[in-house]
């Protein structure tokens, strides 16, 4: 699965004052499109606002990318022989935390 990342649409740049005056229409657009808006103060980009749904998707995508990096690193370590038997690991973990693996 390939993620598609886009830059912030420069058409969605608004002043903070405009956002405050027209918050309802901005929020409706954010929810409808899922695209963020850049808000400016004195002509400079200051914050980005987005819908809660699109923010959650961003978090999910970031977690997915993080997981892929961990898996890739694990595969590289396995290929390099930097592994040990699971039984050995579990026995060490049990000993460190004072519990038994026996039923």
CNS distance restraints for C-alpha pairs under 8 A (distance, minus, plus):
assign (resid   3 and name CA) (resid  61 and name CA) 7.83 0.50 0.50
assign (resid   8 and name CA) (resid  12 and name CA) 7.58 0.50 0.50
assign (resid   8 and name CA) (resid  35 and name CA) 7.91 0.50 0.50
assign (resid   8 and name CA) (resid  36 and name CA) 6.88 0.50 0.50
assign (resid   8 and name CA) (resid  37 and name CA) 7.46 0.50 0.50
assign (resid   8 and name CA) (resid  38 and name CA) 7.65 0.50 0.50
assign (resid   9 and name CA) (resid  13 and name CA) 7.72 0.50 0.50
assign (resid   9 and name CA) (resid  37 and name CA) 7.79 0.50 0.50
assign (resid  10 and name CA) (resid  38 and name CA) 7.98 0.50 0.50
assign (resid  12 and name CA) (resid  36 and name CA) 7.34 0.50 0.50
assign (resid  12 and name CA) (resid  37 and name CA) 4.93 0.50 0.50
assign (resid  12 and name CA) (resid  38 and name CA) 6.20 0.50 0.50
assign (resid  13 and name CA) (resid  37 and name CA) 5.80 0.50 0.50
assign (resid  13 and name CA) (resid  38 and name CA) 4.64 0.50 0.50
assign (resid  13 and name CA) (resid  39 and name CA) 5.90 0.50 0.50
assign (resid  13 and name CA) (resid  40 and name CA) 7.22 0.50 0.50
assign (resid  14 and name CA) (resid  18 and name CA) 6.47 0.50 0.50
assign (resid  14 and name CA) (resid  19 and name CA) 6.80 0.50 0.50
assign (resid  14 and name CA) (resid  37 and name CA) 7.17 0.50 0.50
assign (resid  14 and name CA) (resid  38 and name CA) 6.22 0.50 0.50
assign (resid  14 and name CA) (resid  39 and name CA) 5.02 0.50 0.50
assign (resid  14 and name CA) (resid  40 and name CA) 6.14 0.50 0.50
assign (resid  15 and name CA) (resid  19 and name CA) 6.34 0.50 0.50
assign (resid  15 and name CA) (resid  39 and name CA) 5.15 0.50 0.50
assign (resid  15 and name CA) (resid  40 and name CA) 4.57 0.50 0.50
assign (resid  15 and name CA) (resid  41 and name CA) 6.18 0.50 0.50
assign (resid  15 and name CA) (resid  42 and name CA) 8.00 0.50 0.50
assign (resid  15 and name CA) (resid  43 and name CA) 7.41 0.50 0.50
assign (resid  16 and name CA) (resid  20 and name CA) 6.16 0.50 0.50
assign (resid  16 and name CA) (resid  39 and name CA) 5.23 0.50 0.50
assign (resid  16 and name CA) (resid  40 and name CA) 5.60 0.50 0.50
assign (resid  16 and name CA) (resid  41 and name CA) 6.06 0.50 0.50
assign (resid  17 and name CA) (resid  21 and name CA) 6.17 0.50 0.50
assign (resid  18 and name CA) (resid  22 and name CA) 5.94 0.50 0.50
assign (resid  18 and name CA) (resid  23 and name CA) 7.83 0.50 0.50
assign (resid  19 and name CA) (resid  23 and name CA) 5.07 0.50 0.50
assign (resid  19 and name CA) (resid  26 and name CA) 6.52 0.50 0.50
assign (resid  19 and name CA) (resid  39 and name CA) 7.59 0.50 0.50
assign (resid  22 and name CA) (resid  26 and name CA) 6.33 0.50 0.50
assign (resid  23 and name CA) (resid  27 and name CA) 5.99 0.50 0.50
assign (resid  24 and name CA) (resid  28 and name CA) 6.16 0.50 0.50
assign (resid  25 and name CA) (resid  29 and name CA) 6.20 0.50 0.50
assign (resid  26 and name CA) (resid  30 and name CA) 6.13 0.50 0.50
assign (resid  27 and name CA) (resid  31 and name CA) 6.16 0.50 0.50
assign (resid  27 and name CA) (resid  51 and name CA) 7.39 0.50 0.50
assign (resid  28 and name CA) (resid  32 and name CA) 6.04 0.50 0.50
assign (resid  29 and name CA) (resid  33 and name CA) 5.92 0.50 0.50
assign (resid  29 and name CA) (resid  34 and name CA) 7.85 0.50 0.50
assign (resid  30 and name CA) (resid  34 and name CA) 5.38 0.50 0.50
assign (resid  30 and name CA) (resid  35 and name CA) 5.92 0.50 0.50
assign (resid  30 and name CA) (resid  36 and name CA) 6.42 0.50 0.50
assign (resid  30 and name CA) (resid  37 and name CA) 7.60 0.50 0.50
assign (resid  30 and name CA) (resid  50 and name CA) 5.91 0.50 0.50
assign (resid  30 and name CA) (resid  51 and name CA) 5.50 0.50 0.50
assign (resid  31 and name CA) (resid  50 and name CA) 7.86 0.50 0.50
assign (resid  31 and name CA) (resid  51 and name CA) 5.42 0.50 0.50
assign (resid  31 and name CA) (resid  53 and name CA) 7.68 0.50 0.50
assign (resid  34 and name CA) (resid  50 and name CA) 7.09 0.50 0.50
assign (resid  34 and name CA) (resid  51 and name CA) 6.37 0.50 0.50
assign (resid  34 and name CA) (resid  53 and name CA) 7.44 0.50 0.50
assign (resid  34 and name CA) (resid  54 and name CA) 5.39 0.50 0.50
assign (resid  35 and name CA) (resid  50 and name CA) 6.58 0.50 0.50
assign (resid  35 and name CA) (resid  51 and name CA) 7.87 0.50 0.50
assign (resid  35 and name CA) (resid  54 and name CA) 7.34 0.50 0.50
assign (resid  36 and name CA) (resid  48 and name CA) 6.41 0.50 0.50
assign (resid  36 and name CA) (resid  49 and name CA) 5.52 0.50 0.50
assign (resid  36 and name CA) (resid  50 and name CA) 4.40 0.50 0.50
assign (resid  36 and name CA) (resid  51 and name CA) 7.37 0.50 0.50
assign (resid  37 and name CA) (resid  48 and name CA) 5.53 0.50 0.50
assign (resid  37 and name CA) (resid  49 and name CA) 5.38 0.50 0.50
assign (resid  37 and name CA) (resid  50 and name CA) 6.49 0.50 0.50
assign (resid  38 and name CA) (resid  45 and name CA) 6.37 0.50 0.50
assign (resid  38 and name CA) (resid  46 and name CA) 7.40 0.50 0.50
assign (resid  38 and name CA) (resid  47 and name CA) 5.92 0.50 0.50
assign (resid  38 and name CA) (resid  48 and name CA) 4.52 0.50 0.50
assign (resid  38 and name CA) (resid  49 and name CA) 6.59 0.50 0.50
assign (resid  39 and name CA) (resid  45 and name CA) 5.85 0.50 0.50
assign (resid  39 and name CA) (resid  46 and name CA) 5.98 0.50 0.50
assign (resid  39 and name CA) (resid  47 and name CA) 5.32 0.50 0.50
assign (resid  39 and name CA) (resid  48 and name CA) 5.97 0.50 0.50
assign (resid  39 and name CA) (resid  49 and name CA) 7.42 0.50 0.50
assign (resid  40 and name CA) (resid  44 and name CA) 4.98 0.50 0.50
assign (resid  40 and name CA) (resid  45 and name CA) 4.28 0.50 0.50
assign (resid  40 and name CA) (resid  46 and name CA) 5.27 0.50 0.50
assign (resid  40 and name CA) (resid  47 and name CA) 6.99 0.50 0.50
assign (resid  41 and name CA) (resid  45 and name CA) 6.54 0.50 0.50
assign (resid  41 and name CA) (resid  46 and name CA) 6.24 0.50 0.50
assign (resid  50 and name CA) (resid  54 and name CA) 6.54 0.50 0.50
assign (resid  50 and name CA) (resid  55 and name CA) 6.46 0.50 0.50
assign (resid  51 and name CA) (resid  55 and name CA) 6.17 0.50 0.50
assign (resid  52 and name CA) (resid  56 and name CA) 6.13 0.50 0.50
assign (resid  53 and name CA) (resid  57 and name CA) 6.34 0.50 0.50
assign (resid  54 and name CA) (resid  58 and name CA) 6.22 0.50 0.50
assign (resid  55 and name CA) (resid  59 and name CA) 6.31 0.50 0.50
assign (resid  56 and name CA) (resid  60 and name CA) 6.10 0.50 0.50
assign (resid  57 and name CA) (resid  61 and name CA) 6.03 0.50 0.50
assign (resid  58 and name CA) (resid  62 and name CA) 6.15 0.50 0.50
assign (resid  59 and name CA) (resid  63 and name CA) 6.18 0.50 0.50
assign (resid  60 and name CA) (resid  64 and name CA) 6.14 0.50 0.50
assign (resid  61 and name CA) (resid  65 and name CA) 6.19 0.50 0.50
assign (resid  62 and name CA) (resid  66 and name CA) 6.14 0.50 0.50
assign (resid  63 and name CA) (resid  67 and name CA) 6.15 0.50 0.50
assign (resid  64 and name CA) (resid  68 and name CA) 6.27 0.50 0.50
assign (resid  65 and name CA) (resid  69 and name CA) 6.30 0.50 0.50
assign (resid  66 and name CA) (resid  70 and name CA) 6.35 0.50 0.50
assign (resid  67 and name CA) (resid  71 and name CA) 6.17 0.50 0.50
assign (resid  68 and name CA) (resid  72 and name CA) 6.03 0.50 0.50
assign (resid  69 and name CA) (resid  73 and name CA) 6.12 0.50 0.50
assign (resid  70 and name CA) (resid  74 and name CA) 6.09 0.50 0.50
assign (resid  71 and name CA) (resid  75 and name CA) 6.15 0.50 0.50
assign (resid  72 and name CA) (resid  76 and name CA) 6.24 0.50 0.50
assign (resid  73 and name CA) (resid  77 and name CA) 6.18 0.50 0.50
assign (resid  74 and name CA) (resid  78 and name CA) 6.14 0.50 0.50
assign (resid  75 and name CA) (resid  79 and name CA) 6.16 0.50 0.50
assign (resid  76 and name CA) (resid  80 and name CA) 6.20 0.50 0.50
assign (resid  77 and name CA) (resid  81 and name CA) 6.32 0.50 0.50
assign (resid  77 and name CA) (resid  82 and name CA) 5.13 0.50 0.50
assign (resid  77 and name CA) (resid  83 and name CA) 7.01 0.50 0.50
assign (resid  78 and name CA) (resid  82 and name CA) 5.48 0.50 0.50
assign (resid  78 and name CA) (resid  83 and name CA) 5.65 0.50 0.50
assign (resid  84 and name CA) (resid  88 and name CA) 6.99 0.50 0.50
assign (resid  84 and name CA) (resid  89 and name CA) 7.16 0.50 0.50
assign (resid  85 and name CA) (resid  89 and name CA) 6.58 0.50 0.50
assign (resid  86 and name CA) (resid  90 and name CA) 6.10 0.50 0.50
assign (resid  87 and name CA) (resid  91 and name CA) 6.10 0.50 0.50
assign (resid  88 and name CA) (resid  92 and name CA) 6.25 0.50 0.50
assign (resid  89 and name CA) (resid  93 and name CA) 6.13 0.50 0.50
assign (resid  90 and name CA) (resid  94 and name CA) 6.02 0.50 0.50
assign (resid  90 and name CA) (resid 101 and name CA) 7.98 0.50 0.50
assign (resid  91 and name CA) (resid  95 and name CA) 6.17 0.50 0.50
assign (resid  91 and name CA) (resid 101 and name CA) 7.19 0.50 0.50
assign (resid  92 and name CA) (resid  96 and name CA) 6.16 0.50 0.50
assign (resid  93 and name CA) (resid  97 and name CA) 6.32 0.50 0.50
assign (resid  94 and name CA) (resid  98 and name CA) 5.80 0.50 0.50
assign (resid  94 and name CA) (resid  99 and name CA) 5.04 0.50 0.50
assign (resid  94 and name CA) (resid 100 and name CA) 5.97 0.50 0.50
assign (resid  94 and name CA) (resid 101 and name CA) 6.79 0.50 0.50
assign (resid  95 and name CA) (resid  99 and name CA) 6.35 0.50 0.50
assign (resid  95 and name CA) (resid 100 and name CA) 7.45 0.50 0.50
